[in-house]
């Protein structure tokens, strides 16, 4: 009778041809996103992972709020076996004495439960489900992870990673960010393990058969992707903040000594954020745990943040200054998320930049305040340079973009959301003043706490606070603008940065005291974009910034007096590229040559970056840009040096892979001659700031790769004591490579293992590189989580470039099983393997391969990114190879 009712209901309500469930019946919901007429209020979850059978079972009782009368409850479930489904009334009595049918619609990862009794609007009900599944083999949902002890024993743990759409792999749930609810979690485990979840442990009950049940406090109201639970045998170190928050760092027992720096950093950064946001962290505790198998860098689960080991653990005897900076920045990022993302969550994934752009930017704000000695400001320019590189492609996207299905949503976690988001926030902060910006985001967080927000909600909060603080300042900025002193339409300004793609190109022409300013888009074709751009510039007669806002295609500014030079985009605080006329470039080139310290190191680095970006865009000749960096022989700051050296090195690699012998030889000779003083003065140690170390690594690696005799001799002398900059030299002979592989296998420090792996992938022996790739695919010695970066490392090696590409083509289906479409791992593999291709034949091969798997990758934006990078390389060589050849011949002669 029950089944007949269901069939009759469907025949009446759903015409033939609608989406069918796995049992052949029509599924009652056709959209990817869930209906909004049922809202979860409270989940009561019991979960029991069996680390022997590698399965888990569970039950969940979900209190639901019914908004419209309905017979159907539709929610998410993926790869779960649903054993029982029941609907209960507010007294927890069964609405039906029948076992309820569960319809499954896998393509939307949804299930539907039919209640014979109508669920009435305004009434409280409970949905009760029992379920089970194997622990996932990947990095999403509730998955198994393993580690080896020093004695070689393999131990297993179970951990979760739900962002963005994988909570549904661990429990049936309403797996969308707007469906915030409370969670009460119980976890069953054996006596040799501990269980962790978002909230503190309330009590532990022994339930027999050697099992214990850990019961956790009720969570705050949060989105499903922030739920987390872990069963493991880890050890921890703990400390208390000034406001009474208990912070603990967890790691495998034999790496416990690597947790102490993370504890110090987390305590200090937590106290900074509580003061900066003027909102106390709302949970009693925060755990940070290093998971041995983890695809991304870290995850901000509320109260239980999870990390890749390289992102949390720091061994003062082995780890480098770069490792310390990385760990500190990742902790800063995840702690910022406890407010941006957890307390206030974007309404939908199209605005994920509200989470990730803010967290990326707060890494820099927090470290600059708490750890000034790490000089994090040296690295912010790289963030914006990377964003500009991605954003100057036609395959770019607006910060706020359409994303509906899980693959599209995963692709939103990219350079545009993180890095461009951070850079436009930096521009906004400089525009509004630090105080105005800070007060605006405090208002935003207070207004939307425990709720969801959209783009415009942030702009509204900033407008309301900043209107009073900044009105005089803004009137000064707008003194030549038509709505000076009136209400500033910040929303209109910022929409031009979030709902259209691309990077603005500002053109500057100076005639006497007049500056003729124009704006256009760089690289993007078939569009006519207009940005509202906060401009700032310095001149030879003014050490303070002059500020202006450009809202039209062109404008004319009048200088107070005649000047020798003008530098727009002071300190690269704005997100745009500047192109000067011939006179302007000449003046700045001469300035750098005569007195480069007249400009800040940020201005010098941004000039170099802008010049070479304009070369790529076909707007500036290569010899003009090469002349500009001629001053670098006098440069003492690492950031401009790294910028100039980085471009020369990338040109060398591009030309070398095309086997253009004369230009390759001359460019190598020029670099060794030109940077010889920089090379010779590098120390063979790990002293100094992170940028010192980075410059040292880049310069010495390049010199040794170019067979510079003093570099090779010193590297071979130091190889046996393992100075990190000489691993790559040691890996070039058979015994050295074998020794490094052995050391890789036994090392208990993941940051050290990363350096070993990079050196192993630099081998000039294709058989060794092939062996490495297969070890990565096997996942035993080299963990699967490291396979995407290993493929990328091999692809960067001239010997391994085509080897890596052939490996990806051959093993594509296996790679997609390990790394889902849209994930960071698969995107890194795709872009990494083709990024140095530069011929029409190679482009055709890339296009043919992706056409052959169109059904799989048709939605992937990264395919466009990869092919456009190859097209860009082809165009660069076509435009600039002869110029490079002639320029080098002139300099070397």
C-alpha positions in Angstrom: 0.0 0.0 0.0 2.8 2.4 0.9 4.6 1.8 -2.4 1.3 2.3 -4.3 0.8 5.7 -2.6 4.3 6.7 -3.7 3.7 5.6 -7.3 0.3 7.4 -7.5 1.8 10.6 -6.1 4.5 10.5 -8.7 2.1 9.8 -11.6 0.0 12.7 -10.5 2.8 15.2 -9.8 5.5 14.4 -12.2 5.1 13.9 -16.0 7.1 11.2 -17.8 10.7 12.0 -18.6 11.5 13.7 -15.3 14.8 12.7 -13.5 14.7 9.1 -12.3 16.0 7.8 -9.1 18.1 4.6 -9.0 15.0 2.4 -8.5 13.4 3.9 -11.7 10.9 6.1 -9.9 10.8 9.8 -10.7 12.9 11.8 -8.3 10.8 14.6 -6.7 13.4 17.4 -7.1 15.2 18.4 -10.3 17.6 21.1 -9.2 21.2 20.8 -8.1 20.6 23.0 -5.1 18.3 21.8 -2.4 14.7 23.2 -1.8 14.5 25.8 0.9 11.2 24.7 2.4 12.9 22.4 4.9 15.7 23.8 7.1 17.9 21.8 9.5 18.1 23.1 13.1 20.1 20.5 15.0 22.0 17.3 14.1 22.5 14.6 16.6 25.2 12.5 15.1 26.7 9.1 16.2 29.6 7.9 14.2 31.7 4.7 14.6 34.7 4.2 12.4 36.3 0.7 12.4 40.0 1.1 11.7 40.3 -2.6 11.2 37.6 -3.2 8.6 38.1 0.4 7.3 34.3 1.0 7.4 32.1 3.4 9.4 28.6 3.2 10.5 26.5 6.0 12.0 23.1 7.4 12.7 21.8 11.0 12.6 18.7 12.5 14.0 18.1 15.9 12.4 15.7 18.3 13.8 14.0 20.1 10.9 11.9 23.2 10.5 9.3 22.8 7.8 8.5 26.1 5.9 5.9 24.7 3.5 3.5 21.7 3.7 5.2 18.7 2.0 5.5 15.0 1.9 9.1 15.0 0.9 12.4 15.6 2.6 15.3 16.1 0.1 18.8 16.3 1.3 22.4 15.3 0.3 24.0 11.9 0.4 27.0 10.5 -1.5 28.3 7.0 -1.6 26.4 6.2 1.7 24.3 3.1 2.2 21.1 4.2 4.0 19.8 1.3 6.2 16.9 3.0 7.8 14.9 6.3 7.3 12.2 7.5 9.7 10.3 10.7 10.2 9.4 11.6 13.9 7.1 14.2 15.3 8.1 16.8 17.9 7.6 14.1 20.6 9.9 11.8 18.6 7.0 9.4 17.8 7.0 7.7 14.4 4.7 9.4 11.8 4.4 6.0 10.1 4.6 2.4 11.2 6.1 1.6 7.8 9.8 1.6 6.8 10.1 4.7 4.6 11.5 4.4 1.1 14.7 6.3 0.3 15.0 7.5 -3.3 18.6 8.1 -4.5 19.6 10.5 -7.3 23.4 10.1 -7.6 24.0 12.7 -10.3 22.9 15.4 -7.9 24.2 13.6 -4.8 20.7 13.8 -3.3 18.3 11.4 -1.6 14.5 11.9 -0.9 12.4 10.4 1.9 8.6 10.2 1.4 6.4 10.7 4.4 2.9 9.3 4.0 1.7 11.9 6.5 2.1 15.5 5.3 4.7 17.5 7.1 3.0 20.7 8.2 4.4 24.2 8.0 5.5 25.6 11.3 5.7 22.1 13.0 8.9 20.6 14.4 10.0 17.2 13.1 13.0 14.9 13.3 14.5 12.9 10.4 16.3 9.8 11.6 18.7 7.9 9.4 21.1 5.0 9.9 23.9 4.6 7.4 27.3 3.2 6.6 30.1 3.3 4.1 33.8 2.4 3.6 36.2 5.0 4.8 37.1 7.0 1.7 40.4 6.2 -0.1 40.9 9.8 -1.2 41.1 13.1 0.6 37.4 14.0 1.0 34.6 13.0 3.2 35.4 10.6 6.1 38.7 9.1 4.9 41.5 6.9 6.1 45.0 8.2 6.6 48.2 6.3 7.5 51.6 6.9 8.8 54.7 4.9 9.6 56.5 4.8 12.9 60.3 4.8 13.1 60.1 1.0 13.6 58.2 0.7 10.2 54.8 -0.1 11.6 51.9 1.3 9.6 49.2 2.9 11.7 45.7 4.0 10.6 43.6 7.0 11.5 40.2 8.4 10.2 39.8 12.1 9.5 37.3 14.3 7.7 37.6 17.0 5.0 34.2 18.3 4.0 34.8 21.6 2.1 33.2 22.3 -0.2 30.6 19.5 -0.8 31.8 16.4 1.0 30.0 16.4 4.3 27.4 14.3 2.4 30.0 11.6 2.1 30.1 11.1 5.9 26.4 11.7 6.8 23.2 12.5 5.1 22.8 16.2 5.5 21.7 19.6 4.1 25.2 20.2 2.6 24.9 23.9 1.6 26.5 26.8 3.4 23.2 28.6 4.1 21.8 25.7 6.0 23.5 26.5 9.3 22.6 24.3 12.3 23.9 23.1 15.7 25.7 19.7 16.0 25.9 17.3 18.8 28.5 14.6 18.0 29.2 11.2 19.6 32.1 9.1 18.4 32.8 5.5 19.2 36.4 4.3 19.3 38.8 1.7 20.8 40.9 2.2 23.9 44.2 3.0 22.1 42.7 5.9 20.2 41.4 9.4 20.9 38.5 11.2 19.2 38.3 14.9 18.4 35.5 17.0 17.1 34.7 20.7 16.8 33.7 21.1 20.4 35.4 20.0 23.7 34.8 16.5 25.1 31.9 16.5 27.5 32.2 12.9 28.8 33.4 9.4 27.8 31.2 6.4 28.4 32.5 2.8 28.2 29.9 0.8 26.2 31.4 -2.7 26.3 33.2 -4.9 23.8 36.3 -2.7 24.4 34.6 0.3 22.9 34.3 3.9 24.3 31.9 6.6 23.3 33.1 10.2 23.4 30.3 12.7 23.7 31.1 16.3 22.7 29.4 19.6 23.7 26.8 21.1 21.4 28.4 23.2 18.7 27.7 26.7 17.7 25.5 27.2 14.7 27.6 26.5 11.6 27.6 25.3 8.0 27.9 21.6 7.3 31.3 21.9 5.6 32.8 23.1 8.9 31.9 19.9 10.8 34.9 17.7 11.6 35.8 14.6 13.6 38.9 12.5 13.8 39.9 9.2 15.4 43.7 8.8 15.9 46.5 8.0 18.4 48.2 11.4 18.3 49.9 13.4 21.0 49.4 17.0 21.7 50.8 20.1 23.3 48.5 22.8 24.7 48.4 26.4 25.9 45.9 29.0 27.0 45.3 32.4 25.5 44.8 35.6 27.6 41.0 35.2 27.1 40.9 31.6 28.2 40.9 29.7 24.9 42.6 26.4 25.1 44.7 25.8 22.0 46.2 22.4 21.3 48.5 21.1 18.5 48.2 17.4 17.6 50.7 15.3 15.6 51.7 11.7 15.2 53.6 10.7 18.4 57.1 10.6 16.9 56.6 14.2 15.5 55.3 15.7 18.8 58.5 17.7 19.2 57.7 19.5 16.0 54.5 21.0 17.4 55.9 23.6 19.7 56.4 26.5 17.3 52.8 26.1 15.9 51.5 26.4 19.5 53.4 29.7 20.0 52.2 31.0 16.7 48.6 30.0 17.2 48.4 31.6 20.7 49.8 34.9 19.5 47.8 35.0 16.3 44.5 34.1 18.1 45.1 37.0 20.6 45.8 39.4 17.7 42.6 38.4 15.8 40.4 38.8 18.9 41.7 42.3 19.3 41.7 43.2 15.6 38.1 42.0 15.0 37.0 43.1 18.5 35.0 39.9 18.7 36.1 37.1 21.1 36.6 33.6 19.6 33.3 32.0 20.4 34.4 28.4 21.2 36.1 27.2 24.4 39.0 25.5 22.4 40.8 25.3 19.1 42.7 22.2 18.0 45.2 22.3 15.2 46.1 18.8 13.9 48.6 17.6 11.3 47.1 14.9 9.1 49.6 12.6 7.3 47.4 12.4 4.2 46.0 15.8 3.2 45.5 17.3 -0.3 45.3 21.0 0.4 47.4 23.1 2.8 44.9 23.3 5.6 41.2 23.5 6.5 39.4 25.8 8.9 36.9 23.4 10.5 35.5 25.4 13.5 37.4 24.4 16.6 39.3 21.6 14.8 41.5 22.9 12.1 43.3 20.3 10.0 46.7 20.7 8.2 49.1 19.0 5.9 52.1 18.2 8.0 54.3 20.7 6.1 51.8 23.4 7.0 51.9 22.9 10.8 55.0 21.1 11.9 58.4 22.8 12.4 61.6 21.2 13.5 64.1 23.8 14.6 67.0 21.5 13.9 65.9 20.8 10.3 63.3 23.2 9.0 64.3 26.4 7.2 63.3 30.0 7.6 61.0 29.6 4.6 59.3 26.6 6.4 58.8 28.8 9.5 57.2 31.6 7.4 54.9 29.1 5.6 53.7 27.5 8.8 53.0 30.9 10.4 51.1 32.1 7.3 49.0 29.0 7.1 48.1 29.2 10.8 47.3 32.9 10.3 45.1 32.0 7.4 43.1 29.3 9.2 42.7 31.4 12.3 41.3 34.3 10.3 38.7 31.9 8.9 37.3 31.4 12.4 35.8 34.8 11.8 35.7 35.1 8.0 34.0 32.0 6.9 33.0 30.3 10.1 31.3 33.1 12.1 30.2 34.8 8.9 29.8 32.5 5.9 29.2 33.4 2.3 25.6 32.7 1.2 26.7 30.5 -1.7 30.0 29.4 -3.3 30.0 32.1 -5.9 31.2 34.4 -3.2 33.8 32.0 -1.7 36.3 34.9 -2.1 34.7 36.5 1.0 36.2 33.6 2.9 39.4 32.9 1.1 40.4 36.4 -0.1 40.0 37.8 3.4 41.9 34.9 5.0 44.7 35.2 2.5 44.9 39.0 3.1 44.7 38.6 6.9 47.8 36.3 6.7 49.8 39.4 5.8 48.0 41.8 8.1 48.4 39.5 11.1 52.0 38.5 10.5 53.1 42.1 9.9 51.7 43.0 13.3 52.7 39.8 15.3 55.9 38.7 13.5 57.5 41.8 12.0 60.8 40.0 11.9 59.5 37.6 9.3 59.1 40.6 6.9 56.0 39.2 5.3 55.6 42.4 3.3 58.4 41.2 1.1 56.1 38.5 -0.2 52.7 40.3 -0.7 53.8 41.6 -4.1 54.3 38.0 -5.3 50.6 37.3 -4.4 49.4 40.2 -6.6 51.9 39.4 -9.4 50.5 35.8 -9.4 46.9 37.0 -9.5 47.7 39.4 -12.4 49.3 36.6 -14.4 46.2 34.5 -14.0 43.8 37.5 -14.5 45.4 38.7 -17.7 44.3 35.5 -19.5 41.1 35.4 -21.5 40.2 32.3 -19.5 40.1 34.3 -16.3 36.8 34.8 -14.4 35.2 37.4 -12.2 35.9 37.1 -8.5 32.2 36.4 -7.9 31.3 33.8 -10.5 28.5 31.3 -11.2 29.2 27.9 -9.6 26.5 25.3 -9.2 27.7 21.7 -9.2 30.6 20.3 -7.1 33.2 20.4 -9.9 32.5 24.1 -10.6 32.5 24.8 -6.9 35.9 23.1 -6.4 37.4 25.2 -9.2 36.4 28.4 -7.3 39.2 27.7 -4.9 41.8 29.3 -7.1 44.2 32.2 -7.6 41.3 34.6 -8.4 39.4 33.9 -5.1 42.5 33.8 -2.9 45.1 36.1 -4.4 43.1 38.6 -6.4 40.6 38.7 -3.6 43.5 39.6 -1.2 44.9 42.2 -3.5 41.6 44.1 -4.1 41.1 44.1 -0.3 44.6 45.6 0.1 43.7 48.3 -2.4 40.5 49.0 -0.6 42.3 49.2 2.8 44.7 51.7 1.4 41.8 53.7 -0.1 39.7 53.7 3.0 42.6 54.0 5.6 43.5 51.3 8.0 41.0 52.5 10.6 38.1 52.8 8.2 38.7 49.3 6.8 39.0 47.7 10.2 35.9 49.3 11.6 34.0 48.4 8.5 34.8 44.7 8.7 34.1 44.7 12.5 30.6 46.0 11.6 30.3 43.3 8.9 31.2 40.5 11.3 29.0 41.7 14.1 26.0 42.2 11.8 26.2 38.8 10.1 27.6 36.6 12.9 26.3 33.0 12.8 24.7 33.9 9.5 25.4 34.2 5.8 26.4 37.2 3.7 26.9 38.3 0.1 29.3 40.7 -1.7 27.0 43.7 -1.2 26.7 43.1 2.5 30.4 43.7 2.9 30.3 46.9 0.9 27.3 48.2 2.9 29.1 47.6 6.1 32.2 49.4 4.9 30.2 52.3 3.6 28.2 52.9 6.8 31.3 53.0 9.0 33.7 54.6 6.7 31.4 57.4 5.6 32.0 59.2 8.9 35.7 58.3 9.5 36.8 59.0 5.9 34.6 61.8 4.7 37.2 64.5 5.0 39.9 62.2 3.6 37.7 61.2 0.7 36.7 64.8 -0.1 40.4 65.5 -0.4 40.9 62.6 -2.8 37.9 63.6 -4.8 38.7 67.3 -5.0 38.8 67.1 -8.8 35.9 64.6 -9.0 32.3 65.5 -9.7 30.8 64.0 -6.5 33.3 65.5 -4.2 32.0 65.6 -0.6 28.9 63.6 -1.5 28.1 60.1 -0.5 30.7 57.7 -2.0 29.1 54.8 -3.8 31.6 52.2 -2.6 29.3 49.4 -3.8 29.4 50.7 -7.3 33.2 51.1 -7.1 33.8 47.5 -5.8 31.3 45.9 -8.2 33.7 46.8 -11.0 36.3 44.6 -9.3 34.2 41.6 -8.3 31.7 41.0 -11.2 33.9 41.6 -14.2 37.2 39.7 -14.9 40.5 41.0 -16.0 43.3 43.4 -14.9 43.1 47.1 -15.8 45.8 48.7 -17.9 46.4 52.4 -17.0 48.1 54.4 -19.8 50.1 57.5 -18.8 51.3 60.3 -21.0 52.9 63.4 -19.5 53.0 66.8 -21.3 54.3 69.6 -19.1 52.2 69.6 -16.0 49.4 67.6 -17.5 49.0 63.8 -17.0 46.8 62.2 -19.6 45.4 59.0 -17.9 43.5 56.3 -19.7 42.2 52.8 -18.8 41.7 49.7 -20.9 41.9 46.0 -20.3 45.0 43.9 -20.8 44.8 40.7 -22.8 41.0 40.3 -22.4 39.4 40.5 -25.8 35.8 41.1 -27.0 34.9 43.0 -23.9 34.9 46.7 -23.0 35.3 46.9 -19.2 35.4 50.0 -17.1 36.8 50.0 -13.6 36.6 52.6 -10.8 40.3 52.7 -10.0 41.9 54.3 -6.9 45.1 55.8 -8.3 48.1 56.9 -6.3 51.3 58.4 -7.7 54.6 59.9 -6.8 56.8 62.3 -8.7 60.4 63.5 -8.6 59.2 66.6 -6.6 56.9 64.9 -4.1 57.7 62.1 -1.6 54.0 61.8 -0.6 51.3 60.1 -2.6 48.8 62.0 -4.6 45.5 60.2 -4.7 42.7 60.3 -7.3 40.0 58.0 -8.5 39.5 57.2 -12.2 35.9 56.2 -13.1 36.0 57.1 -16.8 37.9 55.8 -19.8 40.3 58.8 -19.7 41.1 61.8 -17.4 43.5 64.7 -17.2 45.4 65.5 -14.0 47.3 68.7 -13.4 50.6 68.5 -11.5 51.6 71.3 -9.1 54.8 71.8 -10.9 57.0 70.4 -13.7 58.6 67.1 -12.8 61.3 64.8 -14.1 59.4 61.5 -13.6 56.0 60.2 -12.4 55.5 56.7 -10.9 51.9 55.5 -10.8 50.5 52.8 -8.4 52.7 53.7 -5.5 54.1 50.7 -3.7 51.9 48.5 -5.9 49.0 49.2 -3.6 46.5 49.2 -6.5 45.5 46.2 -8.6 46.4 47.4 -12.1 49.3 47.6 -14.6 50.8 50.9 -15.7 52.1 51.6 -19.2 54.0 54.9 -19.7 54.7 56.6 -23.0 58.3 56.5 -24.4 59.3 59.5 -22.4 57.9 58.1 -19.2 59.7 54.7 -19.6 63.0 56.6 -20.5 62.7 58.7 -17.4 62.1 55.8 -15.1 64.9 53.7 -16.7 67.3 56.5 -16.2 66.2 57.1 -12.6 66.8 53.4 -11.8 70.2 53.6 -13.3 71.2 56.8 -11.6 69.5 56.6 -8.2 67.3 53.5 -7.8 66.7 54.2 -4.1 64.6 57.2 -5.1 61.9 54.6 -5.5 60.8 52.1 -2.8 61.7 48.4 -3.3 58.0 47.7 -4.0 58.0 50.4 -6.7 61.1 49.0 -8.3 59.8 45.4 -8.3 56.4 46.5 -9.7 58.1 48.5 -12.5 60.0 45.3 -13.5 56.8 43.2 -13.3 54.7 45.7 -15.3 57.4 46.0 -18.0 57.6 42.3 -18.7 53.8 41.8 -18.4 53.5 44.5 -21.1 56.1 42.7 -23.2 53.9 39.5 -23.0 50.9 41.5 -24.0 52.7 43.0 -27.0 52.5 46.5 -25.7 56.2 47.1 -24.9 59.4 45.9 -26.7 61.5 43.3 -24.9 64.7 45.4 -25.3 63.0 48.2 -23.4 62.2 45.9 -20.5 65.7 44.4 -20.5 67.2 47.8 -20.5 65.1 48.7 -17.5 66.6 45.9 -15.4 70.1 46.9 -16.3 70.3 48.7 -13.0 70.0 45.4 -11.1 73.8 45.2 -10.8 73.5 47.9 -8.2 70.3 46.5 -6.5 70.7 45.3 -2.9 67.1 44.5 -2.1 66.0 40.9 -2.6 62.5 41.5 -3.9 63.5 43.4 -7.1 66.4 41.1 -7.6 64.2 38.1 -7.5 61.7 39.7 -9.8 64.3 40.5 -12.5 66.1 37.2 -12.1 62.9 35.3 -12.2 62.0 36.7 -15.6 65.4 36.0 -17.1 65.3 32.4 -15.7 61.8 31.8 -17.2 63.0 33.1 -20.6 66.0 30.8 -20.4 63.8 27.7 -19.6 61.3 28.5 -22.4 64.1 29.0 -25.0 66.1 26.0 -23.8 63.2 23.6 -24.2 62.9 24.7 -27.8 66.6 23.8 -28.3 67.5 27.2 -29.7 71.2 26.8 -29.0 72.7 30.2 -29.8 70.2 32.2 -27.7 70.2 29.7 -24.9 74.0 29.8 -24.7 74.1 33.6 -24.9 71.4 34.1 -22.3 73.2 31.7 -19.9 76.5 33.6 -20.5 74.8 36.9 -20.0 73.1 35.8 -16.7 76.3 34.4 -15.3 78.2 37.5 -16.2 75.5 39.9 -15.1 74.7 38.3 -11.8 78.3 37.1 -11.0 78.7 39.5 -8.1 75.3 38.5 -6.7 76.3 34.8 -7.0 79.7 35.2 -5.5 78.5 37.1 -2.4 75.9 34.4 -1.5 76.7 32.5 1.7 76.2 28.7 1.8 74.0 28.8 4.9 70.4 29.2 6.0 71.0 32.6 7.6 69.0 35.8 7.2 65.4 36.6 6.3 63.2 34.4 4.2 63.7 36.6 1.2 67.5 36.4 1.7 67.2 32.6 1.7 65.0 32.6 -1.3 67.4 34.7 -3.3 70.2 32.5 -2.2 68.4 29.4 -3.3 67.4 30.9 -6.7 70.8 32.3 -7.5 72.9 29.3 -6.4 70.5 26.8 -8.0 70.7 28.7 -11.2 74.5 29.0 -11.1 74.9 25.3 -10.5 72.4 24.5 -13.2 74.4 26.6 -15.5 77.6 24.7 -14.5 79.2 27.7 -12.9 82.5 26.1 -11.6 82.8 27.8 -8.2 79.1 26.8 -7.5 79.6 23.2 -8.5 82.8 22.9 -6.5 81.3 24.3 -3.3 78.2 22.3 -3.7 80.1 19.0 -3.9 82.2 19.9 -0.9 79.1 20.5 1.2 76.9 17.7 -0.1 77.8 15.3 2.7 76.6 17.7 5.4 73.4 18.4 3.5 73.2 22.1 3.2 69.8 22.4 1.5 70.9 24.4 -1.5 73.2 21.6 -2.7 70.8 18.7 -2.7 70.2 19.1 -6.4 73.9 18.9 -7.2 74.2 15.7 -5.2 71.2 14.1 -6.9 72.9 14.2 -10.3 75.0 11.0 -9.8 73.7 7.5 -9.2 75.0 7.1 -5.6 73.8 10.6 -4.6 70.3 10.0 -6.0 70.0 6.6 -4.3 71.2 8.1 -1.0 68.6 10.9 -1.2 65.8 8.4 -2.0 66.9 6.4 1.0 66.9 9.5 3.2 63.5 10.4 1.9 62.1 7.1 3.0 63.3 7.3 6.6 63.0 11.1 7.3 60.5 12.0 10.0 60.4 15.6 8.9 58.0 16.4 6.0 59.7 19.7 5.1 63.0 17.9 4.8 61.3 15.2 2.7 60.0 18.0 0.4 63.5 19.2 -0.3 64.7 15.6 -0.9 61.9 15.1 -3.4 62.6 18.3 -5.2 66.3 17.3 -5.6 65.4 13.8 -6.8 63.1 15.3 -9.4 66.0 17.5 -10.7 67.9 14.4 -12.0 69.0 14.5 -15.7 68.3 10.7 -15.9 64.9 10.0 -17.4 64.8 6.5 -16.0 65.1 7.9 -12.5 62.4 10.4 -13.2 60.1 7.7 -14.5 60.8 5.7 -11.4 59.8 8.7 -9.2 56.5 9.2 -11.0 55.6 5.5 -10.6 56.5 5.6 -6.9 54.2 8.6 -6.6 51.4 6.7 -8.3 52.0 3.7 -6.1 51.5 5.9 -3.0 53.6 3.9 -0.6 57.0 5.5 -0.4 55.9 8.8 -1.9 52.4 9.6 -0.5 49.6 10.2 -3.0 49.1 13.7 -1.6 52.5 14.6 -3.1 51.9 13.2 -6.6 50.6 16.5 -8.1 53.6 18.5 -6.9 55.9 15.7 -8.0 54.5 15.6 -11.5 54.9 19.4 -11.6 58.5 19.2 -10.4 59.4 16.6 -13.1 57.6 18.7 -15.7 59.8 21.7 -14.9 62.9 19.6 -15.4 63.9 19.9 -19.1 64.7 16.1 -19.2 61.3 15.3 -17.6 59.0 17.7 -19.4 57.6 15.3 -22.0 57.9 12.4 -19.6 55.5 14.1 -17.2 53.0 14.9 -20.0 53.1 11.3 -21.3 52.7 10.0 -17.8 49.6 12.2 -17.3 48.0 11.1 -20.5 48.7 7.4 -19.9 47.4 7.5 -16.3 44.7 10.1 -16.6 41.8 7.9 -15.4 43.8 6.8 -12.3 44.7 10.4 -11.6 41.1 11.5 -11.7 40.2 8.7 -9.3 42.7 10.0 -6.9 42.1 13.7 -7.4 38.5 14.7 -8.3 37.8 17.0 -11.3 38.0 20.6 -10.2 40.3 19.9 -7.3 43.5 21.7 -6.7 45.5 18.4 -7.3 44.1 17.9 -10.8 44.4 21.6 -11.7 48.0 21.6 -10.6 48.7 18.5 -12.7 47.1 19.9 -15.9 48.7 23.4 -15.8 52.0 22.1 -14.4 52.6 19.6 -17.2 51.9 21.9 -20.2 53.0 25.3 -18.8 56.3 25.2 -20.7 55.0 24.0 -24.1 55.7 26.6 -26.7 55.1 25.2 -30.2 52.0 24.8 -32.4 52.7 21.0 -32.5 52.6 20.8 -28.7 49.5 23.0 -28.6 47.7 20.7 -31.0 48.7 17.7 -28.9 47.3 19.3 -25.8 44.1 20.2 -27.5 43.7 16.7 -29.1 44.2 15.0 -25.7 41.6 17.1 -23.9 39.2 16.7 -26.9 39.5 13.0 -26.4 38.3 13.3 -22.8 35.8 16.1 -23.5 33.0 14.3 -21.7 35.1 14.3 -18.5 36.6 17.8 -18.6 34.0 19.9 -20.6 33.2 22.0 -17.5 36.8 22.5 -16.4 38.0 26.1 -16.7 41.5 24.9 -16.1 41.7 23.4 -19.6 41.2 26.8 -21.0 43.9 28.2 -18.7 46.4 25.5 -19.7 45.9 25.9 -23.5 46.0 29.6 -23.2 49.3 29.4 -21.4 50.7 27.4 -24.3 49.3 30.0 -26.8 50.9 32.8 -24.8 54.3 31.0 -24.9 54.0 30.6 -28.7 53.2 34.2 -29.1 56.0 35.4 -26.8 58.6 33.5 -28.8 57.1 34.7 -32.1 57.3 38.3 -31.0 60.5 38.4 -28.9 63.0 35.7 -29.9 64.7 37.8 -32.6 64.8 40.8 -30.3 66.3 38.7 -27.5 68.9 37.3 -29.9 69.9 40.7 -31.2 69.9 42.3 -27.7 72.2 39.5 -26.3 74.6 39.7 -29.2 75.0 43.5 -28.7 75.5 43.1 -24.9 78.0 40.3 -25.2 80.0 42.0 -27.9 
